[in-house]
Each structure stands twice: as structure tokens, then as C-alpha cells.
Amino acid sequence: MAEQIVDPTPRVRLARITDLAALVAISRRAHDVSPDEPAAIRSLGLPIAPAALSLYQLFRMPLSLIRSSDSIWVHQRGSTLDGLARVERDLHGEWTAVELSAVDDAARARLLARVVREAGRHGVARIHTACREDAATLALLGAAGFQVYARETLYALQPGRAATLPDLESVRGPASTLRPAHSSDALPIAQLMARVTPPAVARIELTDARDWERATTGAWAPRASISPLLRLADGSAFVVDGDAGELNGWVHIGVAREPGEQHPHSMRITTLPGVSVAPIIAASLAEISARATEGGTGGGAILAVVRSYESGVGAALREYGFEEIADLRLAVRDARARVTAPGMVPAIG
């Protein structure tokens, strides 16, 4: 009788520099597939494959863009690597899981469990992630203690597909739609967001006064699926004045520091209901174009995210040539009781 070959016991360990080729192969197998074929590797399902967006390969950044504080774990069976998990650590010590790819859900579960365990060892209270609305992935996150709390749509404006834009000087001056944010705008921005954001989402996101102060400089914006991209961009903040010292809108733009397809620009627009979004988009695109041209990074694509409760922004973006490329879910694992307190209802409608 032939000897039965037993599958080696799987294990999860930190990645080594010698694993680089295998990590690239795993990531590509997870995303570089035909729409008619099932993925060879299960992943978070973020739209980073060339078929979805050839210029946006956020999770295959070169080593020079991976901070020393970032961590990559690999799933290994015998001598074969068949999964990886990568987390980024922000200035507040919170983690973001930006990639979770493996041959099956069991391997992904082991990787995610390791991330959660390591976060606990380092005293990390919150782990963030984003994913497509995939039942298996959502169940995996739920089993690991993640709370799905918001839905967003990702849009992309490909080079050469924009509607005719005004030049920058035409949207500046006394009647400008936008003006640069100042430190005194921190409280009005917080009040604007409180009026727009559902209470259940606001309680989970836990934005404090320091975040609103950083928001006026462009150093911070509400979390989104493209938040890790902001490390590659110079952020700026603008506001739209309303009546009686209030604000009608707030815009965060990120201009890529380097040219090329892997370095898109970004835009996030938040307005009060009833405010016309079209002139704000026009002014924002003009700002991005001018700043990118000045910095030598012009001609790239522009990404924009819209939360489900930000009505009207998506339709206005489409009028300017943006294409909808993905519906995504934001999730967070909070070690504190706040997220799992009785009565918490995620506002993802």
C-alpha cells in the first residue's frame, strides 16, 4: 500500500526579506485574474487589479514605501507560502489591515487571528480594514470581532476622461467656491460632520478635537478604503463657507508626491444636504490639477470615495467623468466595550 502523504501542519510567521518573491506572487494571484475565472487566492477584494484599475496598485508598493513599523505575516505549509497579511501602523498607534490574501478561508482566519493576537500584545485598541461585500469575508471579520459600520463607493477619474474643467484662476478670487481651511475652522468642520454623519457611525469613529485640528491642515481626513494611500500624497484642506459662520462643505485633496500609475491623487468631499456639489468638484479638480502640475505629478488618475449617506456627491462625480469601480465596507475591531455596547446599530444603509 502506498504511503499516505500528510499535509504539513500550517503555521503563521513574520515575513522575511527572502519571502519577497513569494509575497508578490501571492498578491498577484489574488488579484490578477479574469472576471470570468474564480480568484486563485481569497482576498479582501479591494479593486487593485489591473482589470479594475491599472494605475492603483496600492497593496503592491515597493519596499521603499513600506515603513519599518509595518508588519507582514505569511501563511506557510511545509516550505510553501500560500497566504499573507499586511498591516500598517498610524501615528496614533492604530493598525490598518491592508491585505489579507490566502488560498482558502481557513488560512485567512489563521492570519487574521495572528494579527489580532499581535495587536493585543502591543496594546493596540483598534484595527481597521476595508473589503468588498463578500459573505465569506464579512463572516471572517465578524468571527474575529470586527464591526462593519459604513458603506462607501470608490470612484476613479482616469486620465483624459474628465469633463472640461475651468482653470484654477477662474475658481479663485472674491467669489471662489473654495477657500483654504484655517485653524479656526476646526470647530465648524466638526459641527458640519456631526450634522452629516449618522450618530452610530460617529460613535464608532471616535473623532476627537486633535483630529479636527489636523483636518484643517490636510494632515487628516475621515477614514476610507484609500486611507493608506494618503502616505503617498501631500494633503490639503478647503472649506465652503455658509451662513452665520457655519460651513456648507469641507474638501480634502491629496496630490501624489511621485508621478506614475501607482500614485493616483485623491479627493474627499463632504457637504450639507441641498448644497450644490458640482462647483465644489470643479474647484477641487482645478486645485489638484494645478498642484500636481506644479509638483511634476500631473496627468495621473484621481480617486474619490463617497459614503452611502453623502447623497448627491456620487451623481455629481459621474457628471465629471468619474467611474464607479467598487462598493466597499469599512470595518473596525475595537478592544474596548464601546463598539460592542448594547444598542449599537451599524449605519451602513
ROPA-736936 format. One record per residue (C-alpha): y, x, z. Coordinates in steps of 0.1 Angstrom, whole numbers, padded with zeros to 4 digits, always signed. Example, Ala and Ser with C-alpha at 12.3 -4.5 7.8 and 13.67 -1.06 7.14 Angstrom:
-0045+0123+0078-0011+0137+0071
! end
This chain:
+0000+0000+0000+0034+0014-0010+0056+0023+0020+0083-0002+0026+0118+0013+0024+0140+0001+0053+0177-0003+0046+0196+0023+0067+0215+0009+0097+0251+0003+0086+0280+0018+0106+0318+0019+0105+0337+0051+0109+0371+0066+0102+0376+0078+0066+0377+0115+0058+0396+0132+0031+0362+0138+0013+0359+0100+0010+0389+0096-0012+0369+0092-0045+0347+0066-0029+0377+0047-0015+0393+0045-0049+0360+0033-0064+0356+0005-0037+0392-0007-0042+0388-0008-0080+0355-0026-0078+0372-0052-0056+0400-0060-0080+0394-0047-0115+0371-0075-0126+0372-0100-0154+0384-0135-0144+0350-0148-0157+0330-0125-0135+0324-0125-0098+0340-0096-0079+0316-0068-0071+0333-0063-0038+0346-0090-0014+0383-0085-0006+0414-0103+0008+0420-0115-0027+0456-0103-0030+0469-0101-0066+0469-0064-0071+0445-0061-0101+0459-0051-0135+0448-0085-0149+0471-0102-0124+0500-0078-0121+0496-0044-0137+0526-0029-0120+0518-0039-0085+0491-0017-0071+0503-0017-0035+0470-0010-0019+0461+0020-0041+0491+0040-0031+0489+0078-0034+0482+0098-0003+0518+0109-0001+0528+0073+0007+0502+0068+0035+0518+0076+0068+0500+0097+0093+0499+0067+0117+0480+0046+0091+0442+0043+0095+0413+0038+0071+0378+0029+0082+0348+0029+0059+0316+0009+0060+0286+0032+0054+0249+0026+0047+0230+0058+0047+0250+0081+0025+0267+0053+0006+0301+0039+0013+0304+0002+0004+0335-0010+0022+0369-0001+0036+0396-0014+0059+0431-0001+0060+0458-0008+0085+0495+0001+0086+0514+0005+0118+0551-0006+0120+0579+0007+0142+0571-0019+0169+0535-0007+0172+0521-0038+0155+0494-0034+0128+0490-0049+0094+0456-0051+0077+0464-0045+0041+0430-0041+0027+0395-0054+0038+0370-0049+0010+0332-0046+0012+0300-0056-0007+0295-0086+0015+0310-0107+0043+0287-0091+0069+0302-0057+0061+0337-0071+0061+0330-0086+0095+0319-0053+0109+0351-0036+0095+0373-0063+0109+0356-0061+0143+0363-0024+0144+0400-0029+0135+0403-0055+0163+0385-0032+0188+0406-0002+0179+0438-0023+0182+0427-0033+0217+0421+0004+0227+0456+0013+0215+0473-0017+0233+0482-0034+0200+0491-0070+0208+0494-0083+0172+0475-0076+0139+0489-0092+0108+0473-0098+0074+0476-0119+0042+0449-0133+0020+0442-0159-0007+0430-0193+0003+0393-0184+0002+0370-0203+0026+0348-0172+0034+0378-0150+0042+0396-0177+0062+0364-0182+0082+0360-0145+0087+0396-0142+0100+0392-0172+0123+0360-0158+0138+0379-0126+0146+0407-0146+0164+0433-0147+0136+0456-0177+0134+0466-0188+0099+0502-0200+0103+0521-0201+0070+0516-0205+0032+0536-0187+0007+0537-0183-0031+0542-0150-0048+0563-0148-0079+0569-0119-0103+0596-0113-0129+0581-0090-0155+0605-0065-0172+0621-0081-0203+0612-0117-0193+0643-0125-0173+0668-0152-0184+0702-0139-0195+0718-0125-0164+0755-0122-0155+0768-0086-0150+0775-0076-0114+0812-0078-0116+0811-0115-0126+0793-0124-0094+0816-0103-0072+0852-0108-0062+0870-0136-0043+0846-0164-0054+0814-0143-0050+0783-0163-0041+0770-0134-0020+0787-0110+0004+0771-0081+0022+0759-0090+0057+0777-0076+0087+0765-0071+0123+0784-0102+0133+0762-0122+0111+0731-0117+0133+0735-0149+0153+0744-0171+0122+0713-0157+0104+0692-0166+0134+0707-0201+0135+0701-0205+0098+0664-0195+0101+0660-0218+0131+0671-0247+0110+0648-0239+0081+0616-0226+0098+0592-0252+0114+0590-0247+0152+0553-0239+0151+0559-0210+0127+0589-0198+0146+0568-0197+0179+0542-0176+0162+0565-0152+0145+0583-0144+0178+0615-0130+0162+0639-0116+0188+0676-0106+0188+0668-0070+0178+0652-0083+0146+0682-0104+0137+0705-0073+0142+0682-0053+0119+0682-0081+0094+0720-0076+0088+0714-0041+0077+0684-0049+0054+0660-0030+0076+0641-0062+0085+0630-0094+0068+0606-0122+0078+0570-0111+0073+0554-0118+0039+0524-0107+0020+0546-0079+0004+0559-0066+0037+0540-0033+0033+0559-0028+0000+0592-0025+0018+0583+0010+0029+0588+0019-0007+0622+0003-0011+0658+0005+0002+0666-0028+0018+0700-0046+0017+0711-0080+0032+0735-0105+0018+0747-0139+0031+0761-0171+0016+0790-0185+0037+0791-0221+0046+0814-0242+0067+0828-0236+0102+0814-0201+0104+0778-0211+0095+0757-0196+0067+0742-0215+0038+0719-0187+0028+0705-0153+0035+0691-0129+0009+0671-0097+0015+0666-0074-0015+0645-0043-0018+0652-0017-0045+0624+0007-0053+0630+0043-0044+0609+0056-0074+0606+0044-0110+0573+0032-0124+0549+0003-0125+0537+0009-0090+0572+0005-0075+0585-0031-0081+0617-0044-0065+0616-0074-0041+0638-0104-0033+0636-0129-0005+0660-0159-0005+0664-0185+0023+0689-0214+0021+0696-0246+0038+0683-0277+0021+0707-0290-0005+0722-0256-0013+0722-0247-0050+0698-0217-0053+0704-0208-0090+0737-0189-0085+0722-0171-0055+0693-0159-0076+0717-0148-0104+0738-0128-0080+0707-0113-0063+0692-0102-0096+0726-0087-0106+0727-0067-0074+0691-0055-0079+0698-0045-0115+0730-0026-0106+0715-0008-0076+0683+0001-0095+0702+0014-0125+0724+0035-0102+0693+0049-0084+0674+0056-0116+0647+0030-0109+0659+0002-0133+0636-0017-0156+0609-0025-0131+0595-0058-0121+0608-0079-0092+0586-0097-0067+0597-0128-0047+0580-0148-0020+0586-0184-0011+0573-0202+0020+0559-0237+0015+0588-0252+0035+0615-0235+0014+0619-0263-0010+0636-0258-0044+0635-0220-0044+0603-0217-0065+0615-0241-0092+0648-0221-0094+0629-0188-0097+0608-0202-0126+0640-0211-0145+0650-0174-0143+0617-0163-0158+0596-0157-0127+0559-0164-0129+0538-0178-0101+0509-0153-0096+0493-0163-0063+0492-0188-0034+0486-0168-0002+0481-0174+0035+0497-0154+0064+0476-0148+0095+0481-0131+0128+0459-0121+0157+0478-0122+0189+0461-0108+0220+0484-0128+0242+0479-0165+0250+0509-0177+0231+0492-0182+0198+0462-0200+0212+0480-0221+0237+0471-0259+0237+0491-0279+0213+0498-0252+0188+0495-0266+0153+0500-0242+0124+0526-0254+0099+0511-0245+0066+0518-0277+0047
! end
